[in-house]
Amino acid sequence: MSETEKAVATGQGRLRESDYAAAFQQFIIPFWKGGISGFIKADDGLRLHIWYRLHPEARAQIFISHGYAESTLKYRELAYDFYQQGYSVFMWDHRGHGWSDRVGPQKHNVDVIRFTDYSDDLRKLVETLPRNPALPTFIFGHSMGGAIAIDFMQKHPSQIQAAVLSSPMLAPRLQGMPVPLVTWLAKSLARLHAPDKCSVRSEGTADHFWTFRLAGTRSRARFDLFKKDTLEADLRLAGPTNRWVITAFETAAGLLAPERMARLHMPLFVASAGYDRLVRAKAIRQFCARAPNCEEHVYPDSFHEIWNERDPIRDPYLDDVLAFFQRMENT
């Protein structure tokens, strides 16, 4: 019996890195195929790829908002973990990501006209997808997906009963470069060239953007599987366009405004990683201090993707997340 089979037999039901690839095929792929996949149209006509699976005895429902240059492929294991605990799960590829329509002509670059388009899409999904109005609705948002969730909840606070924000993108780390400088450079490049041109690299190649050394996790098994599936599906993404940089960084900074923070009355679980090279922990602490009902959790040994980390880090993190959601079911 494999390590994952032992975990399933004991009721924990989580994949183990020791036999990850085989266990993924045995448990996650059938689960994924058992969900409903399709497309819905955003308000501006773009097609958004969606996937969901309704639990027959659901205790609540969770919307998963993925991060920058990711897709629903990366969150199949997390969706499985939530479903195993009795939750209906809804996921989608943000516009310009995964199987959703691209915004501009650059297939392998992250592009959006307005960052608020992402939260408008989330509103459309919450209104359209078959969630149960009698059950609590939660959001799990990682990095960019966390910023999108915050923007949505500040605009529509009554729609969400609680949220987990994992390494939310409130202030990016830019290899020592100040965010205002990078934003100014992106604006200058947009004027000189084009707003839909890439401000970093022209293509999302495996060599430049898919090296384990630069990954947000230390789990080689999880990194390798997502890389393999993404490249095979030709869903790779890389550098952002100039206009993405401008609108993303300006929107993220605005999320901390006092009048916007006051609207976040729902309980929040905010997690930060001790070895995060992509977002600033100081901004996360400031956010949690300003939110009316926020609990902060720090995982000192983790890289950026806490939910996607090595088993010894991921297990206690997931225990904390599930305990939070369970407490929120009856509040």
Contacts in CASP RR format, 6 or more apart in sequence:
PFRMAT RR
TARGET T0000
AUTHOR 0000-0000-0000
METHOD contacts of the structure
MODEL  1
MSETEKAVATGQGRLRESDYAAAFQQFIIPFWKGGISGFIKADDGLRLHI
WYRLHPEARAQIFISHGYAESTLKYRELAYDFYQQGYSVFMWDHRGHGWS
DRVGPQKHNVDVIRFTDYSDDLRKLVETLPRNPALPTFIFGHSMGGAIAI
DFMQKHPSQIQAAVLSSPMLAPRLQGMPVPLVTWLAKSLARLHAPDKCSV
RSEGTADHFWTFRLAGTRSRARFDLFKKDTLEADLRLAGPTNRWVITAFE
TAAGLLAPERMARLHMPLFVASAGYDRLVRAKAIRQFCARAPNCEEHVYP
DSFHEIWNERDPIRDPYLDDVLAFFQRMENT
1 9 0 8 1.000
2 16 0 8 1.000
2 18 0 8 1.000
2 19 0 8 1.000
2 22 0 8 1.000
2 23 0 8 1.000
3 16 0 8 1.000
3 18 0 8 1.000
3 19 0 8 1.000
3 23 0 8 1.000
4 13 0 8 1.000
4 14 0 8 1.000
4 15 0 8 1.000
4 16 0 8 1.000
4 19 0 8 1.000
4 20 0 8 1.000
4 22 0 8 1.000
4 23 0 8 1.000
4 26 0 8 1.000
4 27 0 8 1.000
5 23 0 8 1.000
7 13 0 8 1.000
7 14 0 8 1.000
7 15 0 8 1.000
7 16 0 8 1.000
8 27 0 8 1.000
13 81 0 8 1.000
13 84 0 8 1.000
14 81 0 8 1.000
14 311 0 8 1.000
14 315 0 8 1.000
14 318 0 8 1.000
15 23 0 8 1.000
15 24 0 8 1.000
15 27 0 8 1.000
15 28 0 8 1.000
15 77 0 8 1.000
16 23 0 8 1.000
16 311 0 8 1.000
17 219 0 8 1.000
17 220 0 8 1.000
17 221 0 8 1.000
17 222 0 8 1.000
17 310 0 8 1.000
17 311 0 8 1.000
20 221 0 8 1.000
20 222 0 8 1.000
20 225 0 8 1.000
21 221 0 8 1.000
21 224 0 8 1.000
21 225 0 8 1.000
24 77 0 8 1.000
24 225 0 8 1.000
27 80 0 8 1.000
28 76 0 8 1.000
28 77 0 8 1.000
28 80 0 8 1.000
31 53 0 8 1.000
31 76 0 8 1.000
31 79 0 8 1.000
31 80 0 8 1.000
31 83 0 8 1.000
32 51 0 8 1.000
32 76 0 8 1.000
32 79 0 8 1.000
32 80 0 8 1.000
34 53 0 8 1.000
35 51 0 8 1.000
35 52 0 8 1.000
35 53 0 8 1.000
36 51 0 8 1.000
36 52 0 8 1.000
36 53 0 8 1.000
37 49 0 8 1.000
37 50 0 8 1.000
37 51 0 8 1.000
38 49 0 8 1.000
38 50 0 8 1.000
38 51 0 8 1.000
39 47 0 8 1.000
39 48 0 8 1.000
39 49 0 8 1.000
39 50 0 8 1.000
39 99 0 8 1.000
39 100 0 8 1.000
40 47 0 8 1.000
40 48 0 8 1.000
40 50 0 8 1.000
40 124 0 8 1.000
40 125 0 8 1.000
40 128 0 8 1.000
40 129 0 8 1.000
41 47 0 8 1.000
41 48 0 8 1.000
42 48 0 8 1.000
42 95 0 8 1.000
42 117 0 8 1.000
42 120 0 8 1.000
42 121 0 8 1.000
42 124 0 8 1.000
43 120 0 8 1.000
43 121 0 8 1.000
43 124 0 8 1.000
44 117 0 8 1.000
46 95 0 8 1.000
46 100 0 8 1.000
46 101 0 8 1.000
46 103 0 8 1.000
47 100 0 8 1.000
47 101 0 8 1.000
48 92 0 8 1.000
48 93 0 8 1.000
48 94 0 8 1.000
48 95 0 8 1.000
48 100 0 8 1.000
48 101 0 8 1.000
48 121 0 8 1.000
48 124 0 8 1.000
48 125 0 8 1.000
49 72 0 8 1.000
49 92 0 8 1.000
49 93 0 8 1.000
49 98 0 8 1.000
49 99 0 8 1.000
49 100 0 8 1.000
50 90 0 8 1.000
50 91 0 8 1.000
50 92 0 8 1.000
50 93 0 8 1.000
50 125 0 8 1.000
50 129 0 8 1.000
51 72 0 8 1.000
51 79 0 8 1.000
51 90 0 8 1.000
51 91 0 8 1.000
51 92 0 8 1.000
52 88 0 8 1.000
52 89 0 8 1.000
52 90 0 8 1.000
52 91 0 8 1.000
52 129 0 8 1.000
52 130 0 8 1.000
53 79 0 8 1.000
53 83 0 8 1.000
53 88 0 8 1.000
53 89 0 8 1.000
54 88 0 8 1.000
54 130 0 8 1.000
55 83 0 8 1.000
55 86 0 8 1.000
55 87 0 8 1.000
55 88 0 8 1.000
55 89 0 8 1.000
57 86 0 8 1.000
58 86 0 8 1.000
58 87 0 8 1.000
58 88 0 8 1.000
58 132 0 8 1.000
58 135 0 8 1.000
59 85 0 8 1.000
59 86 0 8 1.000
59 87 0 8 1.000
59 135 0 8 1.000
59 329 0 8 1.000
60 87 0 8 1.000
60 88 0 8 1.000
60 135 0 8 1.000
60 136 0 8 1.000
60 137 0 8 1.000
60 138 0 8 1.000
60 161 0 8 1.000
60 325 0 8 1.000
60 328 0 8 1.000
60 329 0 8 1.000
61 87 0 8 1.000
61 88 0 8 1.000
61 89 0 8 1.000
61 90 0 8 1.000
61 131 0 8 1.000
61 132 0 8 1.000
61 135 0 8 1.000
61 136 0 8 1.000
61 137 0 8 1.000
61 138 0 8 1.000
62 82 0 8 1.000
62 87 0 8 1.000
62 88 0 8 1.000
62 89 0 8 1.000
62 90 0 8 1.000
62 137 0 8 1.000
62 138 0 8 1.000
62 139 0 8 1.000
62 140 0 8 1.000
62 325 0 8 1.000
63 90 0 8 1.000
63 91 0 8 1.000
63 122 0 8 1.000
63 125 0 8 1.000
63 126 0 8 1.000
63 137 0 8 1.000
63 138 0 8 1.000
63 139 0 8 1.000
63 140 0 8 1.000
64 72 0 8 1.000
64 75 0 8 1.000
64 78 0 8 1.000
64 79 0 8 1.000
64 82 0 8 1.000
64 89 0 8 1.000
64 90 0 8 1.000
64 91 0 8 1.000
64 139 0 8 1.000
64 140 0 8 1.000
64 141 0 8 1.000
65 94 0 8 1.000
65 122 0 8 1.000
65 139 0 8 1.000
65 140 0 8 1.000
65 141 0 8 1.000
65 142 0 8 1.000
65 145 0 8 1.000
65 146 0 8 1.000
65 148 0 8 1.000
65 149 0 8 1.000
66 72 0 8 1.000
66 74 0 8 1.000
66 75 0 8 1.000
66 91 0 8 1.000
66 93 0 8 1.000
66 94 0 8 1.000
66 97 0 8 1.000
66 141 0 8 1.000
66 142 0 8 1.000
66 144 0 8 1.000
66 145 0 8 1.000
67 94 0 8 1.000
67 141 0 8 1.000
67 142 0 8 1.000
67 143 0 8 1.000
67 144 0 8 1.000
67 145 0 8 1.000
67 146 0 8 1.000
67 169 0 8 1.000
68 110 0 8 1.000
68 143 0 8 1.000
68 144 0 8 1.000
68 145 0 8 1.000
68 169 0 8 1.000
68 240 0 8 1.000
69 97 0 8 1.000
69 110 0 8 1.000
69 209 0 8 1.000
69 237 0 8 1.000
69 238 0 8 1.000
69 239 0 8 1.000
70 97 0 8 1.000
70 142 0 8 1.000
71 93 0 8 1.000
71 97 0 8 1.000
71 98 0 8 1.000
71 99 0 8 1.000
71 230 0 8 1.000
71 235 0 8 1.000
72 91 0 8 1.000
72 92 0 8 1.000
72 93 0 8 1.000
72 98 0 8 1.000
73 98 0 8 1.000
73 226 0 8 1.000
73 229 0 8 1.000
73 230 0 8 1.000
73 233 0 8 1.000
73 235 0 8 1.000
74 226 0 8 1.000
74 230 0 8 1.000
74 308 0 8 1.000
75 91 0 8 1.000
77 222 0 8 1.000
78 140 0 8 1.000
78 307 0 8 1.000
78 308 0 8 1.000
79 89 0 8 1.000
79 91 0 8 1.000
81 318 0 8 1.000
82 89 0 8 1.000
82 140 0 8 1.000
83 89 0 8 1.000
85 322 0 8 1.000
87 138 0 8 1.000
87 325 0 8 1.000
88 131 0 8 1.000
88 132 0 8 1.000
88 135 0 8 1.000
90 125 0 8 1.000
90 129 0 8 1.000
90 131 0 8 1.000
92 100 0 8 1.000
92 121 0 8 1.000
92 125 0 8 1.000
93 99 0 8 1.000
93 100 0 8 1.000
94 100 0 8 1.000
94 118 0 8 1.000
94 121 0 8 1.000
94 144 0 8 1.000
94 145 0 8 1.000
94 148 0 8 1.000
95 101 0 8 1.000
95 103 0 8 1.000
95 112 0 8 1.000
95 117 0 8 1.000
95 118 0 8 1.000
95 121 0 8 1.000
96 102 0 8 1.000
96 103 0 8 1.000
96 110 0 8 1.000
96 111 0 8 1.000
96 112 0 8 1.000
96 237 0 8 1.000
97 110 0 8 1.000
97 235 0 8 1.000
97 237 0 8 1.000
98 235 0 8 1.000
98 237 0 8 1.000
99 235 0 8 1.000
102 111 0 8 1.000
103 111 0 8 1.000
103 112 0 8 1.000
103 113 0 8 1.000
103 196 0 8 1.000
104 111 0 8 1.000
104 196 0 8 1.000
104 241 0 8 1.000
105 196 0 8 1.000
106 196 0 8 1.000
106 197 0 8 1.000
106 198 0 8 1.000
106 241 0 8 1.000
108 203 0 8 1.000
108 204 0 8 1.000
108 236 0 8 1.000
108 237 0 8 1.000
108 238 0 8 1.000
109 198 0 8 1.000
109 202 0 8 1.000
109 204 0 8 1.000
109 237 0 8 1.000
109 238 0 8 1.000
109 239 0 8 1.000
109 240 0 8 1.000
109 241 0 8 1.000
110 237 0 8 1.000
110 238 0 8 1.000
110 239 0 8 1.000
110 240 0 8 1.000
110 241 0 8 1.000
110 244 0 8 1.000
111 196 0 8 1.000
111 240 0 8 1.000
111 241 0 8 1.000
111 243 0 8 1.000
111 244 0 8 1.000
112 118 0 8 1.000
112 243 0 8 1.000
112 244 0 8 1.000
112 247 0 8 1.000
112 248 0 8 1.000
113 243 0 8 1.000
113 247 0 8 1.000
114 247 0 8 1.000
115 147 0 8 1.000
115 148 0 8 1.000
115 151 0 8 1.000
115 244 0 8 1.000
115 247 0 8 1.000
115 248 0 8 1.000
115 250 0 8 1.000
115 251 0 8 1.000
115 252 0 8 1.000
116 151 0 8 1.000
116 247 0 8 1.000
116 251 0 8 1.000
118 145 0 8 1.000
118 148 0 8 1.000
118 151 0 8 1.000
119 148 0 8 1.000
119 151 0 8 1.000
119 152 0 8 1.000
119 155 0 8 1.000
122 148 0 8 1.000
122 149 0 8 1.000
122 152 0 8 1.000
123 152 0 8 1.000
123 155 0 8 1.000
123 156 0 8 1.000
123 159 0 8 1.000
126 137 0 8 1.000
126 156 0 8 1.000
126 159 0 8 1.000
131 137 0 8 1.000
136 161 0 8 1.000
136 162 0 8 1.000
136 328 0 8 1.000
136 329 0 8 1.000
137 159 0 8 1.000
137 160 0 8 1.000
137 161 0 8 1.000
138 160 0 8 1.000
138 161 0 8 1.000
138 162 0 8 1.000
138 163 0 8 1.000
138 164 0 8 1.000
138 325 0 8 1.000
138 328 0 8 1.000
139 149 0 8 1.000
139 152 0 8 1.000
139 153 0 8 1.000
139 160 0 8 1.000
139 162 0 8 1.000
139 163 0 8 1.000
139 164 0 8 1.000
140 163 0 8 1.000
140 164 0 8 1.000
140 166 0 8 1.000
140 307 0 8 1.000
140 321 0 8 1.000
141 148 0 8 1.000
141 149 0 8 1.000
141 163 0 8 1.000
141 164 0 8 1.000
141 165 0 8 1.000
141 166 0 8 1.000
141 168 0 8 1.000
142 166 0 8 1.000
142 167 0 8 1.000
142 168 0 8 1.000
142 305 0 8 1.000
142 307 0 8 1.000
143 166 0 8 1.000
143 167 0 8 1.000
143 168 0 8 1.000
143 169 0 8 1.000
143 278 0 8 1.000
143 279 0 8 1.000
143 304 0 8 1.000
144 169 0 8 1.000
144 248 0 8 1.000
145 168 0 8 1.000
145 169 0 8 1.000
146 165 0 8 1.000
146 166 0 8 1.000
146 168 0 8 1.000
146 169 0 8 1.000
147 168 0 8 1.000
147 169 0 8 1.000
147 170 0 8 1.000
147 248 0 8 1.000
147 251 0 8 1.000
147 252 0 8 1.000
147 255 0 8 1.000
149 160 0 8 1.000
149 163 0 8 1.000
149 165 0 8 1.000
149 168 0 8 1.000
150 165 0 8 1.000
150 168 0 8 1.000
150 170 0 8 1.000
150 255 0 8 1.000
150 264 0 8 1.000
150 287 0 8 1.000
151 251 0 8 1.000
151 255 0 8 1.000
152 159 0 8 1.000
152 160 0 8 1.000
153 159 0 8 1.000
153 160 0 8 1.000
153 163 0 8 1.000
153 263 0 8 1.000
153 264 0 8 1.000
153 266 0 8 1.000
154 255 0 8 1.000
154 260 0 8 1.000
154 261 0 8 1.000
154 263 0 8 1.000
154 264 0 8 1.000
155 263 0 8 1.000
157 263 0 8 1.000
157 264 0 8 1.000
157 265 0 8 1.000
157 266 0 8 1.000
160 266 0 8 1.000
161 266 0 8 1.000
161 267 0 8 1.000
161 328 0 8 1.000
161 331 0 8 1.000
162 266 0 8 1.000
162 267 0 8 1.000
162 268 0 8 1.000
162 269 0 8 1.000
162 324 0 8 1.000
162 325 0 8 1.000
162 328 0 8 1.000
162 331 0 8 1.000
163 266 0 8 1.000
163 267 0 8 1.000
163 268 0 8 1.000
163 269 0 8 1.000
164 268 0 8 1.000
164 269 0 8 1.000
164 270 0 8 1.000
164 271 0 8 1.000
164 321 0 8 1.000
164 324 0 8 1.000
164 325 0 8 1.000
165 268 0 8 1.000
165 269 0 8 1.000
165 270 0 8 1.000
165 271 0 8 1.000
166 271 0 8 1.000
166 306 0 8 1.000
166 307 0 8 1.000
167 271 0 8 1.000
167 272 0 8 1.000
167 273 0 8 1.000
167 276 0 8 1.000
167 278 0 8 1.000
167 279 0 8 1.000
167 284 0 8 1.000
167 304 0 8 1.000
167 305 0 8 1.000
167 306 0 8 1.000
168 270 0 8 1.000
168 279 0 8 1.000
168 284 0 8 1.000
168 287 0 8 1.000
169 248 0 8 1.000
169 252 0 8 1.000
169 278 0 8 1.000
169 279 0 8 1.000
170 252 0 8 1.000
170 255 0 8 1.000
170 256 0 8 1.000
170 279 0 8 1.000
170 280 0 8 1.000
170 283 0 8 1.000
170 284 0 8 1.000
170 286 0 8 1.000
170 287 0 8 1.000
171 179 0 8 1.000
171 252 0 8 1.000
171 253 0 8 1.000
171 279 0 8 1.000
171 280 0 8 1.000
171 282 0 8 1.000
171 283 0 8 1.000
172 179 0 8 1.000
172 249 0 8 1.000
172 252 0 8 1.000
172 278 0 8 1.000
172 279 0 8 1.000
172 280 0 8 1.000
173 276 0 8 1.000
173 277 0 8 1.000
173 278 0 8 1.000
173 279 0 8 1.000
173 280 0 8 1.000
174 182 0 8 1.000
179 249 0 8 1.000
179 253 0 8 1.000
182 245 0 8 1.000
182 249 0 8 1.000
183 245 0 8 1.000
183 246 0 8 1.000
183 249 0 8 1.000
183 250 0 8 1.000
185 199 0 8 1.000
186 199 0 8 1.000
186 242 0 8 1.000
186 243 0 8 1.000
186 245 0 8 1.000
186 246 0 8 1.000
187 242 0 8 1.000
187 246 0 8 1.000
189 197 0 8 1.000
189 199 0 8 1.000
189 242 0 8 1.000
190 197 0 8 1.000
190 242 0 8 1.000
190 243 0 8 1.000
190 246 0 8 1.000
193 242 0 8 1.000
194 242 0 8 1.000
195 241 0 8 1.000
195 242 0 8 1.000
195 243 0 8 1.000
195 246 0 8 1.000
196 241 0 8 1.000
196 242 0 8 1.000
196 243 0 8 1.000
197 241 0 8 1.000
197 242 0 8 1.000
198 238 0 8 1.000
198 239 0 8 1.000
198 240 0 8 1.000
198 241 0 8 1.000
198 242 0 8 1.000
199 239 0 8 1.000
199 240 0 8 1.000
199 241 0 8 1.000
199 242 0 8 1.000
199 244 0 8 1.000
199 245 0 8 1.000
200 238 0 8 1.000
200 239 0 8 1.000
200 240 0 8 1.000
201 208 0 8 1.000
201 209 0 8 1.000
201 238 0 8 1.000
201 239 0 8 1.000
203 238 0 8 1.000
204 236 0 8 1.000
204 237 0 8 1.000
204 238 0 8 1.000
204 239 0 8 1.000
205 236 0 8 1.000
205 238 0 8 1.000
206 227 0 8 1.000
206 231 0 8 1.000
206 236 0 8 1.000
208 238 0 8 1.000
209 236 0 8 1.000
209 237 0 8 1.000
209 238 0 8 1.000
209 239 0 8 1.000
210 227 0 8 1.000
210 231 0 8 1.000
210 236 0 8 1.000
212 220 0 8 1.000
212 223 0 8 1.000
212 224 0 8 1.000
215 223 0 8 1.000
215 303 0 8 1.000
215 305 0 8 1.000
216 277 0 8 1.000
216 278 0 8 1.000
216 303 0 8 1.000
216 304 0 8 1.000
216 305 0 8 1.000
216 308 0 8 1.000
217 223 0 8 1.000
217 303 0 8 1.000
217 304 0 8 1.000
217 305 0 8 1.000
217 308 0 8 1.000
217 309 0 8 1.000
217 310 0 8 1.000
218 303 0 8 1.000
218 309 0 8 1.000
218 310 0 8 1.000
218 313 0 8 1.000
219 308 0 8 1.000
219 309 0 8 1.000
219 310 0 8 1.000
219 311 0 8 1.000
219 314 0 8 1.000
222 308 0 8 1.000
222 309 0 8 1.000
230 236 0 8 1.000
240 248 0 8 1.000
254 260 0 8 1.000
255 261 0 8 1.000
255 287 0 8 1.000
256 283 0 8 1.000
256 286 0 8 1.000
256 287 0 8 1.000
256 290 0 8 1.000
258 290 0 8 1.000
261 287 0 8 1.000
261 290 0 8 1.000
261 291 0 8 1.000
261 292 0 8 1.000
262 292 0 8 1.000
264 291 0 8 1.000
264 292 0 8 1.000
264 293 0 8 1.000
264 294 0 8 1.000
265 292 0 8 1.000
265 293 0 8 1.000
266 293 0 8 1.000
267 293 0 8 1.000
267 294 0 8 1.000
267 295 0 8 1.000
267 324 0 8 1.000
267 328 0 8 1.000
267 331 0 8 1.000
268 288 0 8 1.000
268 291 0 8 1.000
268 293 0 8 1.000
268 294 0 8 1.000
268 295 0 8 1.000
269 295 0 8 1.000
269 297 0 8 1.000
269 320 0 8 1.000
269 321 0 8 1.000
269 324 0 8 1.000
270 284 0 8 1.000
270 287 0 8 1.000
270 288 0 8 1.000
270 291 0 8 1.000
270 294 0 8 1.000
270 295 0 8 1.000
270 296 0 8 1.000
270 297 0 8 1.000
271 296 0 8 1.000
271 297 0 8 1.000
271 298 0 8 1.000
271 299 0 8 1.000
271 306 0 8 1.000
271 317 0 8 1.000
271 320 0 8 1.000
271 321 0 8 1.000
272 279 0 8 1.000
272 281 0 8 1.000
272 284 0 8 1.000
272 285 0 8 1.000
272 296 0 8 1.000
272 297 0 8 1.000
272 298 0 8 1.000
272 299 0 8 1.000
273 281 0 8 1.000
273 298 0 8 1.000
273 299 0 8 1.000
273 302 0 8 1.000
273 303 0 8 1.000
273 304 0 8 1.000
273 305 0 8 1.000
273 306 0 8 1.000
274 281 0 8 1.000
274 298 0 8 1.000
274 299 0 8 1.000
274 300 0 8 1.000
274 301 0 8 1.000
274 302 0 8 1.000
275 301 0 8 1.000
275 302 0 8 1.000
275 303 0 8 1.000
275 304 0 8 1.000
276 302 0 8 1.000
276 303 0 8 1.000
276 304 0 8 1.000
277 303 0 8 1.000
277 304 0 8 1.000
278 304 0 8 1.000
279 304 0 8 1.000
281 298 0 8 1.000
284 296 0 8 1.000
285 296 0 8 1.000
287 294 0 8 1.000
288 294 0 8 1.000
288 295 0 8 1.000
288 296 0 8 1.000
295 324 0 8 1.000
297 317 0 8 1.000
297 320 0 8 1.000
299 306 0 8 1.000
299 309 0 8 1.000
299 313 0 8 1.000
299 316 0 8 1.000
299 317 0 8 1.000
301 312 0 8 1.000
301 313 0 8 1.000
302 309 0 8 1.000
302 313 0 8 1.000
302 317 0 8 1.000
303 309 0 8 1.000
306 313 0 8 1.000
306 314 0 8 1.000
306 317 0 8 1.000
307 314 0 8 1.000
307 317 0 8 1.000
307 318 0 8 1.000
307 321 0 8 1.000
308 314 0 8 1.000
309 317 0 8 1.000
END
